[in-house]
Amino acid sequence: MGRIRLDALSRSFGSSIAVDRVGLEVADGEFLALLGPSGCGKTTLLRMIAGLLPPSSGRILLDDEDITHTPPRRRDLAMVFQSYALYPHLTVAGNIAFPLRVRRMSKQAARARVLDVARQLEIDTLLARRPKELSGGQRQRVALGRALVREPSAFLMDEPLSNLDAKLRTATRIELAALHRRLGSTFVYVTHDQVEAMTMATRIALLDAGRLEQVGTPSEVYDTPASAFVASFLGAPPMNLLPGRLASTPAGMLRVEAQGTVAPLWPGRVPARDVLLGIRPEHLTPVSREAGEEAVRIRAVVDAVENLGSEEVALCLAGTGVTAQRVALRGPRPLGLRPGDPVTLTAATAHLHLFDAASGRRLEWRDHSAPADKRALSTA
């Protein structure tokens, strides 16, 4: 078993709050990615789970056992560090076997266990080498092997791929995901790289300034972001967020108006409010004629076009002057756009997202079955 529960976990450094009352449950066998920008508290959170850093308040439970104040060596958890933390004077076999030596396992049993783990990671031919004789990818596998050999309840990983080059990072990412499927163990994985989180994790916990913004599957956090922060963090380019005013028309329809943008929504009546209108770049389409009333219309001018190989990203300016908003469009190459071209961008209403301008939280209908004039928008 490897179920981890965090109960209102917090950590402060003086007057600075690094982790703020995080409540989170990691299911047995799950691959959970702690994702967020640098300084958001994800590594601090992982170190508290590992026992390397005491929490200021809250509890940590492993399979319903309170381990908040349990020493690291007595927690059934294995940590893989960003720097690999290998012993330079030991061979690969010695590094992998080190946790077994601490447990005083017999040499014969330890040797068999080390060989088994090395074969799983395809480093069994490197057992006699020392860390300085290994590539970055090989060192990363040795660090993984040292964690695997313990057969812990859960693995804690702190950006283990950040020191690898792009090609090796992609290959190792695939290997890690396959290893998780093969082992069926619990992985808690810290990263600032959204590609790692989206491709490997079964769920993502997104943090910002020490607070948990959203927890969900990769599809959930991408398709229905709970806040403007989540929407702007995920995606390349990230979601377009246009400041606007949500209001009801005399005909009983909701629509958002912003600089260069008119977005008809759906039937309903709500008090006027400031919002952020969100549209993913891949959901925008350039058209040569004026869009119909049923679609979002953004009048803009192309500022730059980036060639990504099979795709292009057009960076456009909607509106004029200091209030102009940058809007990104992503689609198959060639888009047929050049800098300076006027363009009308459209998107289906189904692809729109609304966020409260003040709090940044997602806005959505709570009661879809109510009559249009009785519905109300509320934060998700």
DRENDO-1510 file (C-alpha; in Angstrom, 1 decimal, always signed):
<recs>
REC; n; res; u; v; w
REC; 1; MET; +0.0; +0.0; +0.0 .
REC; 2; GLY; +1.1; +3.6; -0.6 .
REC; 3; ARG; -1.8; +5.9; +0.1 .
REC; 4; ILE; -0.7; +9.4; +1.2 .
REC; 5; ARG; -3.0; +12.0; +2.8 .
REC; 6; LEU; -2.0; +15.6; +3.6 .
REC; 7; ASP; -4.3; +17.3; +6.1 .
REC; 8; ALA; -4.1; +21.1; +6.0 .
REC; 9; LEU; -0.3; +21.0; +5.7 .
REC; 10; SER; +1.5; +24.3; +6.0 .
REC; 11; ARG; +5.1; +25.5; +6.2 .
REC; 12; SER; +6.4; +28.9; +7.0 .
REC; 13; PHE; +9.9; +30.4; +6.9 .
REC; 14; GLY; +9.7; +33.4; +9.2 .
REC; 15; SER; +6.9; +35.6; +7.9 .
REC; 16; SER; +7.0; +33.9; +4.5 .
REC; 17; ILE; +4.4; +31.1; +3.9 .
REC; 18; ALA; +5.8; +28.5; +1.5 .
REC; 19; VAL; +3.0; +26.0; +1.8 .
REC; 20; ASP; -0.5; +27.2; +2.8 .
REC; 21; ARG; -2.9; +24.6; +4.3 .
REC; 22; VAL; -2.7; +22.0; +1.5 .
REC; 23; GLY; -5.1; +19.2; +1.7 .
REC; 24; LEU; -4.5; +16.4; -0.8 .
REC; 25; GLU; -4.9; +12.6; -1.1 .
REC; 26; VAL; -2.7; +10.4; -3.2 .
REC; 27; ALA; -4.3; +7.1; -4.0 .
REC; 28; ASP; -2.3; +3.8; -3.8 .
REC; 29; GLY; -0.6; +3.2; -7.2 .
REC; 30; GLU; -1.3; +6.7; -8.5 .
REC; 31; PHE; +1.2; +8.9; -10.4 .
REC; 32; LEU; +0.6; +12.3; -9.0 .
REC; 33; ALA; +2.6; +15.3; -10.4 .
REC; 34; LEU; +3.1; +18.4; -8.2 .
REC; 35; LEU; +3.2; +21.0; -10.8 .
REC; 36; GLY; +3.8; +24.8; -10.6 .
REC; 37; PRO; +6.3; +27.6; -11.3 .
REC; 38; SER; +9.5; +28.0; -9.4 .
REC; 39; GLY; +8.9; +29.1; -5.8 .
REC; 40; CYS; +5.4; +27.8; -5.6 .
REC; 41; GLY; +6.1; +25.4; -2.7 .
REC; 42; LYS; +6.1; +22.0; -4.5 .
REC; 43; THR; +9.6; +20.9; -3.4 .
REC; 44; THR; +8.9; +22.1; +0.1 .
REC; 45; LEU; +5.7; +20.0; +0.1 .
REC; 46; LEU; +7.7; +17.0; -1.1 .
REC; 47; ARG; +10.4; +17.4; +1.5 .
REC; 48; MET; +7.8; +17.5; +4.2 .
REC; 49; ILE; +6.3; +14.3; +3.0 .
REC; 50; ALA; +9.8; +12.7; +3.0 .
REC; 51; GLY; +10.4; +14.0; +6.5 .
REC; 52; LEU; +13.3; +16.2; +5.5 .
REC; 53; LEU; +11.5; +19.3; +6.6 .
REC; 54; PRO; +9.0; +19.5; +9.5 .
REC; 55; PRO; +5.7; +21.1; +8.8 .
REC; 56; SER; +4.6; +24.3; +10.7 .
REC; 57; SER; +1.1; +22.8; +11.0 .
REC; 58; GLY; -1.0; +20.0; +9.6 .
REC; 59; ARG; -0.6; +16.2; +9.3 .
REC; 60; ILE; +0.9; +13.7; +6.9 .
REC; 61; LEU; -0.6; +10.1; +6.9 .
REC; 62; LEU; +0.8; +7.1; +5.1 .
REC; 63; ASP; -1.8; +4.3; +4.8 .
REC; 64; ASP; -3.8; +5.9; +7.7 .
REC; 65; GLU; -0.7; +6.1; +9.9 .
REC; 66; ASP; +0.3; +9.5; +11.1 .
REC; 67; ILE; +4.0; +10.0; +10.1 .
REC; 68; THR; +4.1; +13.8; +10.6 .
REC; 69; HIS; +6.9; +13.5; +13.2 .
REC; 70; THR; +8.3; +10.1; +12.1 .
REC; 71; PRO; +12.1; +10.3; +11.2 .
REC; 72; PRO; +12.8; +10.0; +7.4 .
REC; 73; ARG; +14.6; +6.6; +7.8 .
REC; 74; ARG; +11.5; +5.1; +9.4 .
REC; 75; ARG; +9.1; +6.3; +6.7 .
REC; 76; ASP; +8.4; +3.7; +4.1 .
REC; 77; LEU; +9.2; +6.2; +1.3 .
REC; 78; ALA; +12.0; +6.5; -1.2 .
REC; 79; MET; +13.3; +9.8; -2.5 .
REC; 80; VAL; +14.9; +10.5; -5.8 .
REC; 81; PHE; +16.7; +13.9; -5.8 .
REC; 82; GLN; +17.2; +16.3; -8.6 .
REC; 83; SER; +21.0; +16.0; -8.2 .
REC; 84; TYR; +20.8; +12.2; -8.1 .
REC; 85; ALA; +23.0; +12.3; -4.8 .
REC; 86; LEU; +25.1; +9.3; -5.8 .
REC; 87; TYR; +28.2; +8.3; -3.8 .
REC; 88; PRO; +31.2; +8.9; -6.0 .
REC; 89; HIS; +33.4; +6.4; -4.3 .
REC; 90; LEU; +30.9; +3.5; -4.8 .
REC; 91; THR; +30.2; +1.5; -7.9 .
REC; 92; VAL; +26.8; +1.4; -9.5 .
REC; 93; ALA; +26.1; -1.8; -7.6 .
REC; 94; GLY; +27.3; -0.2; -4.4 .
REC; 95; ASN; +25.1; +2.8; -4.8 .
REC; 96; ILE; +22.0; +0.7; -5.5 .
REC; 97; ALA; +22.8; -1.7; -2.7 .
REC; 98; PHE; +23.4; +1.0; -0.1 .
REC; 99; PRO; +19.8; +1.0; +1.4 .
REC; 100; LEU; +20.0; -2.8; +1.7 .
REC; 101; ARG; +23.3; -2.5; +3.6 .
REC; 102; VAL; +21.7; -0.1; +6.0 .
REC; 103; ARG; +19.0; -2.7; +6.6 .
REC; 104; ARG; +21.7; -5.3; +7.1 .
REC; 105; MET; +20.4; -7.6; +4.4 .
REC; 106; SER; +22.7; -10.5; +3.6 .
REC; 107; LYS; +25.2; -10.0; +0.8 .
REC; 108; GLN; +23.8; -12.8; -1.3 .
REC; 109; ALA; +20.2; -11.5; -1.0 .
REC; 110; ALA; +21.3; -7.9; -1.7 .
REC; 111; ARG; +23.3; -9.0; -4.7 .
REC; 112; ALA; +20.3; -10.8; -6.2 .
REC; 113; ARG; +18.0; -7.8; -5.5 .
REC; 114; VAL; +20.5; -5.3; -7.0 .
REC; 115; LEU; +20.8; -7.4; -10.2 .
REC; 116; ASP; +17.0; -7.7; -10.5 .
REC; 117; VAL; +16.5; -3.9; -10.2 .
REC; 118; ALA; +19.4; -3.2; -12.6 .
REC; 119; ARG; +17.9; -5.5; -15.2 .
REC; 120; GLN; +14.6; -3.7; -14.9 .
REC; 121; LEU; +16.3; -0.4; -15.6 .
REC; 122; GLU; +18.6; -1.9; -18.2 .
REC; 123; ILE; +21.8; -0.9; -16.3 .
REC; 124; ASP; +23.0; -4.4; -15.4 .
REC; 125; THR; +26.0; -4.0; -17.6 .
REC; 126; LEU; +27.1; -0.9; -15.7 .
REC; 127; LEU; +27.2; -2.3; -12.2 .
REC; 128; ALA; +31.0; -2.2; -11.9 .
REC; 129; ARG; +31.3; +1.5; -13.0 .
REC; 130; ARG; +31.5; +4.5; -10.8 .
REC; 131; PRO; +29.2; +7.6; -11.2 .
REC; 132; LYS; +31.9; +9.7; -13.0 .
REC; 133; GLU; +31.9; +7.1; -15.8 .
REC; 134; LEU; +28.2; +7.4; -16.4 .
REC; 135; SER; +26.1; +9.7; -18.6 .
REC; 136; GLY; +23.4; +11.9; -17.1 .
REC; 137; GLY; +20.7; +9.4; -18.1 .
REC; 138; GLN; +22.6; +6.5; -16.6 .
REC; 139; ARG; +23.1; +8.3; -13.3 .
REC; 140; GLN; +19.4; +9.1; -13.2 .
REC; 141; ARG; +18.6; +5.4; -13.6 .
REC; 142; VAL; +21.1; +4.5; -10.8 .
REC; 143; ALA; +19.3; +7.0; -8.5 .
REC; 144; LEU; +16.0; +5.3; -9.5 .
REC; 145; GLY; +17.5; +1.9; -8.8 .
REC; 146; ARG; +18.6; +2.9; -5.3 .
REC; 147; ALA; +15.0; +3.9; -4.6 .
REC; 148; LEU; +13.5; +0.8; -6.3 .
REC; 149; VAL; +15.7; -1.6; -4.4 .
REC; 150; ARG; +14.0; -0.7; -1.1 .
REC; 151; GLU; +10.5; -1.7; -2.4 .
REC; 152; PRO; +8.9; +1.3; -0.6 .
REC; 153; SER; +5.2; +2.2; -0.2 .
REC; 154; ALA; +5.8; +5.2; -2.4 .
REC; 155; PHE; +8.4; +7.0; -4.5 .
REC; 156; LEU; +9.0; +10.7; -4.1 .
REC; 157; MET; +10.8; +12.4; -7.0 .
REC; 158; ASP; +12.1; +16.0; -7.1 .
REC; 159; GLU; +12.5; +17.0; -10.7 .
REC; 160; PRO; +14.7; +14.0; -11.6 .
REC; 161; LEU; +14.8; +14.8; -15.3 .
REC; 162; SER; +15.8; +18.5; -15.1 .
REC; 163; ASN; +19.5; +17.8; -15.6 .
REC; 164; LEU; +19.0; +15.8; -18.8 .
REC; 165; ASP; +19.1; +17.2; -22.4 .
REC; 166; ALA; +15.9; +17.5; -24.3 .
REC; 167; LYS; +16.2; +14.2; -26.3 .
REC; 168; LEU; +17.2; +12.1; -23.2 .
REC; 169; ARG; +14.5; +13.8; -21.1 .
REC; 170; THR; +11.9; +12.6; -23.6 .
REC; 171; ALA; +13.2; +9.0; -23.7 .
REC; 172; THR; +13.5; +8.9; -19.9 .
REC; 173; ARG; +10.0; +10.3; -19.5 .
REC; 174; ILE; +8.6; +7.4; -21.5 .
REC; 175; GLU; +10.7; +4.9; -19.4 .
REC; 176; LEU; +9.4; +6.4; -16.1 .
REC; 177; ALA; +5.8; +6.2; -17.2 .
REC; 178; ALA; +6.3; +2.5; -18.3 .
REC; 179; LEU; +8.1; +1.8; -15.0 .
REC; 180; HIS; +5.2; +3.2; -13.0 .
REC; 181; ARG; +2.7; +1.0; -15.0 .
REC; 182; ARG; +4.9; -2.1; -14.4 .
REC; 183; LEU; +5.4; -1.5; -10.7 .
REC; 184; GLY; +2.0; -0.2; -9.8 .
REC; 185; SER; +3.6; +1.8; -7.0 .
REC; 186; THR; +2.6; +5.3; -5.8 .
REC; 187; PHE; +4.7; +8.1; -7.4 .
REC; 188; VAL; +4.7; +11.7; -6.2 .
REC; 189; TYR; +6.6; +13.7; -8.8 .
REC; 190; VAL; +7.6; +17.3; -8.5 .
REC; 191; THR; +8.1; +19.2; -11.8 .
REC; 192; HIS; +7.8; +22.7; -13.3 .
REC; 193; ASP; +7.5; +21.2; -16.8 .
REC; 194; GLN; +3.9; +20.9; -17.9 .
REC; 195; VAL; +4.9; +18.3; -20.6 .
REC; 196; GLU; +6.2; +15.9; -18.0 .
REC; 197; ALA; +3.1; +16.3; -15.9 .
REC; 198; MET; +0.7; +16.0; -18.8 .
REC; 199; THR; +2.3; +12.9; -20.3 .
REC; 200; MET; +3.2; +10.9; -17.2 .
REC; 201; ALA; +0.8; +11.7; -14.4 .
REC; 202; THR; -2.5; +10.1; -13.8 .
REC; 203; ARG; -3.4; +13.2; -11.8 .
REC; 204; ILE; -1.9; +16.7; -11.5 .
REC; 205; ALA; -1.9; +18.9; -8.4 .
REC; 206; LEU; -1.2; +22.5; -9.5 .
REC; 207; LEU; +0.2; +24.9; -6.9 .
REC; 208; ASP; +0.6; +28.7; -6.9 .
REC; 209; ALA; +2.2; +30.7; -4.1 .
REC; 210; GLY; +1.9; +27.7; -1.7 .
REC; 211; ARG; -1.8; +27.1; -2.4 .
REC; 212; LEU; -3.4; +24.3; -4.2 .
REC; 213; GLU; -5.1; +25.7; -7.3 .
REC; 214; GLN; -6.6; +22.5; -8.8 .
REC; 215; VAL; -6.3; +18.7; -8.7 .
REC; 216; GLY; -7.4; +16.6; -11.5 .
REC; 217; THR; -6.5; +14.4; -14.5 .
REC; 218; PRO; -4.4; +16.0; -17.2 .
REC; 219; SER; -7.5; +16.3; -19.3 .
REC; 220; GLU; -9.5; +17.9; -16.5 .
REC; 221; VAL; -6.9; +20.6; -15.6 .
REC; 222; TYR; -6.3; +21.4; -19.3 .
REC; 223; ASP; -9.9; +21.3; -20.6 .
REC; 224; THR; -11.7; +22.9; -17.5 .
REC; 225; PRO; -9.1; +25.0; -15.6 .
REC; 226; ALA; -10.4; +26.0; -12.2 .
REC; 227; SER; -8.7; +29.4; -12.3 .
REC; 228; ALA; -7.1; +31.9; -14.6 .
REC; 229; PHE; -3.7; +30.9; -13.2 .
REC; 230; VAL; -4.2; +27.3; -14.2 .
REC; 231; ALA; -5.4; +28.4; -17.7 .
REC; 232; SER; -2.4; +30.6; -18.2 .
REC; 233; PHE; +0.1; +28.0; -16.9 .
REC; 234; LEU; -0.9; +25.1; -19.0 .
REC; 235; GLY; -0.6; +25.1; -22.8 .
REC; 236; ALA; +2.0; +26.3; -25.3 .
REC; 237; PRO; +1.1; +29.0; -26.0 .
REC; 238; PRO; -1.1; +29.3; -22.9 .
REC; 239; MET; -4.8; +30.1; -23.0 .
REC; 240; ASN; -5.7; +33.6; -24.2 .
REC; 241; LEU; -7.3; +35.6; -21.4 .
REC; 242; LEU; -9.1; +38.8; -22.5 .
REC; 243; PRO; -10.4; +41.3; -19.9 .
REC; 244; GLY; -14.0; +42.0; -20.7 .
REC; 245; ARG; -17.5; +42.9; -19.4 .
REC; 246; LEU; -20.2; +40.2; -19.1 .
REC; 247; ALA; -23.7; +41.5; -19.4 .
REC; 248; SER; -27.2; +40.5; -20.5 .
REC; 249; THR; -28.6; +41.8; -23.8 .
REC; 250; PRO; -32.2; +43.1; -24.0 .
REC; 251; ALA; -33.1; +39.8; -25.8 .
REC; 252; GLY; -32.0; +37.8; -22.7 .
REC; 253; MET; -28.7; +36.6; -24.0 .
REC; 254; LEU; -25.3; +36.7; -22.2 .
REC; 255; ARG; -22.3; +38.1; -24.0 .
REC; 256; VAL; -18.8; +39.4; -23.3 .
REC; 257; GLU; -17.5; +42.6; -24.8 .
REC; 258; ALA; -13.8; +43.4; -24.8 .
REC; 259; GLN; -11.4; +45.4; -27.0 .
REC; 260; GLY; -11.8; +44.0; -30.5 .
REC; 261; THR; -14.0; +41.1; -29.2 .
REC; 262; VAL; -17.7; +40.3; -29.1 .
REC; 263; ALA; -18.5; +36.9; -27.6 .
REC; 264; PRO; -22.2; +35.8; -27.6 .
REC; 265; LEU; -22.7; +33.1; -25.0 .
REC; 266; TRP; -26.0; +31.6; -24.0 .
REC; 267; PRO; -29.5; +32.5; -22.8 .
REC; 268; GLY; -29.6; +34.0; -19.3 .
REC; 269; ARG; -29.7; +37.2; -17.2 .
REC; 270; VAL; -27.0; +38.1; -14.7 .
REC; 271; PRO; -25.8; +41.4; -13.2 .
REC; 272; ALA; -23.0; +42.9; -15.3 .
REC; 273; ARG; -19.5; +42.0; -14.0 .
REC; 274; ASP; -15.9; +42.2; -15.1 .
REC; 275; VAL; -14.6; +38.8; -16.4 .
REC; 276; LEU; -11.7; +37.2; -18.2 .
REC; 277; LEU; -12.7; +35.5; -21.4 .
REC; 278; GLY; -10.5; +32.4; -22.1 .
REC; 279; ILE; -9.9; +30.8; -25.4 .
REC; 280; ARG; -7.2; +28.2; -26.2 .
REC; 281; PRO; -5.0; +29.1; -29.2 .
REC; 282; GLU; -5.8; +25.9; -31.0 .
REC; 283; HIS; -9.6; +26.7; -30.8 .
REC; 284; LEU; -9.2; +29.9; -32.8 .
REC; 285; THR; -9.6; +29.9; -36.6 .
REC; 286; PRO; -8.8; +32.7; -39.0 .
REC; 287; VAL; -11.6; +33.6; -41.5 .
REC; 288; SER; -11.5; +35.8; -44.6 .
REC; 289; ARG; -15.1; +37.0; -44.0 .
REC; 290; GLU; -17.1; +38.3; -41.0 .
REC; 291; ALA; -18.1; +35.5; -38.6 .
REC; 292; GLY; -21.7; +34.6; -37.9 .
REC; 293; GLU; -23.5; +35.8; -34.7 .
REC; 294; GLU; -23.3; +32.3; -33.3 .
REC; 295; ALA; -19.5; +32.4; -32.9 .
REC; 296; VAL; -16.9; +34.5; -31.1 .
REC; 297; ARG; -15.4; +37.2; -33.2 .
REC; 298; ILE; -12.0; +38.8; -32.5 .
REC; 299; ARG; -10.8; +41.5; -34.9 .
REC; 300; ALA; -7.0; +41.7; -34.7 .
REC; 301; VAL; -3.8; +42.5; -36.6 .
REC; 302; VAL; -1.1; +39.9; -37.1 .
REC; 303; ASP; +2.1; +40.9; -35.2 .
REC; 304; ALA; +4.3; +37.9; -35.7 .
REC; 305; VAL; +4.2; +34.3; -37.1 .
REC; 306; GLU; +6.3; +31.5; -35.6 .
REC; 307; ASN; +7.1; +28.4; -37.6 .
REC; 308; LEU; +7.0; +25.3; -35.4 .
REC; 309; GLY; +7.5; +22.8; -38.1 .
REC; 310; SER; +4.1; +21.1; -38.6 .
REC; 311; GLU; +2.4; +24.0; -37.0 .
REC; 312; GLU; +2.5; +27.8; -36.9 .
REC; 313; VAL; +1.7; +30.2; -34.1 .
REC; 314; ALA; +0.3; +33.6; -35.1 .
REC; 315; LEU; +0.7; +36.3; -32.4 .
REC; 316; CYS; -2.0; +39.0; -33.0 .
REC; 317; LEU; -3.0; +42.3; -31.4 .
REC; 318; ALA; -6.7; +42.7; -30.7 .
REC; 319; GLY; -7.8; +46.4; -30.2 .
REC; 320; THR; -5.7; +49.5; -30.5 .
REC; 321; GLY; -3.3; +51.6; -28.4 .
REC; 322; VAL; -2.2; +50.8; -24.9 .
REC; 323; THR; -5.3; +48.6; -24.3 .
REC; 324; ALA; -4.5; +46.2; -27.2 .
REC; 325; GLN; -4.5; +42.6; -26.1 .
REC; 326; ARG; -2.1; +39.9; -27.5 .
REC; 327; VAL; -3.9; +36.9; -28.8 .
REC; 328; ALA; -2.2; +33.7; -29.9 .
REC; 329; LEU; -3.5; +31.4; -32.6 .
REC; 330; ARG; -2.1; +27.9; -33.2 .
REC; 331; GLY; -2.8; +25.7; -36.2 .
REC; 332; PRO; -1.4; +23.5; -39.0 .
REC; 333; ARG; +1.2; +25.1; -41.2 .
REC; 334; PRO; +0.7; +27.2; -43.3 .
REC; 335; LEU; -1.8; +29.5; -41.6 .
REC; 336; GLY; -1.6; +31.9; -44.5 .
REC; 337; LEU; -1.0; +34.9; -42.3 .
REC; 338; ARG; +1.7; +37.5; -42.4 .
REC; 339; PRO; +2.7; +40.3; -40.0 .
REC; 340; GLY; +0.5; +43.3; -40.6 .
REC; 341; ASP; -2.4; +41.4; -42.0 .
REC; 342; PRO; -5.9; +42.3; -40.5 .
REC; 343; VAL; -7.6; +39.1; -39.4 .
REC; 344; THR; -10.9; +38.0; -37.9 .
REC; 345; LEU; -10.5; +35.1; -35.5 .
REC; 346; THR; -13.4; +32.9; -34.5 .
REC; 347; ALA; -14.1; +30.2; -32.0 .
REC; 348; ALA; -17.2; +28.1; -31.1 .
REC; 349; THR; -19.0; +29.1; -28.0 .
REC; 350; ALA; -18.4; +25.6; -26.6 .
REC; 351; HIS; -14.7; +26.4; -26.4 .
REC; 352; LEU; -15.0; +29.5; -24.3 .
REC; 353; HIS; -14.0; +29.8; -20.6 .
REC; 354; LEU; -15.1; +32.5; -18.2 .
REC; 355; PHE; -13.2; +33.6; -15.1 .
REC; 356; ASP; -14.0; +36.2; -12.4 .
REC; 357; ALA; -11.8; +39.2; -13.0 .
REC; 358; ALA; -11.2; +39.8; -9.3 .
REC; 359; SER; -10.6; +36.3; -7.9 .
REC; 360; GLY; -9.5; +34.6; -11.1 .
REC; 361; ARG; -11.8; +31.6; -10.3 .
REC; 362; ARG; -13.7; +29.8; -13.0 .
REC; 363; LEU; -17.3; +30.8; -13.6 .
REC; 364; GLU; -19.9; +28.3; -14.7 .
REC; 365; TRP; -23.6; +27.6; -14.5 .
REC; 366; ARG; -24.5; +25.6; -11.4 .
REC; 367; ASP; -28.1; +24.6; -12.4 .
REC; 368; HIS; -28.4; +23.8; -16.1 .
REC; 369; SER; -31.9; +22.6; -15.7 .
REC; 370; ALA; -33.3; +25.9; -14.4 .
REC; 371; PRO; -35.0; +28.3; -16.7 .
REC; 372; ALA; -32.6; +30.7; -18.5 .
REC; 373; ASP; -33.8; +33.7; -16.5 .
REC; 374; LYS; -33.3; +31.8; -13.2 .
REC; 375; ARG; -29.8; +30.6; -13.7 .
REC; 376; ALA; -26.8; +32.1; -11.9 .
REC; 377; LEU; -23.1; +32.1; -12.5 .
REC; 378; SER; -20.9; +31.0; -9.7 .
REC; 379; THR; -17.3; +30.1; -9.1 .
REC; 380; ALA; -16.2; +26.6; -9.7 .
</recs>
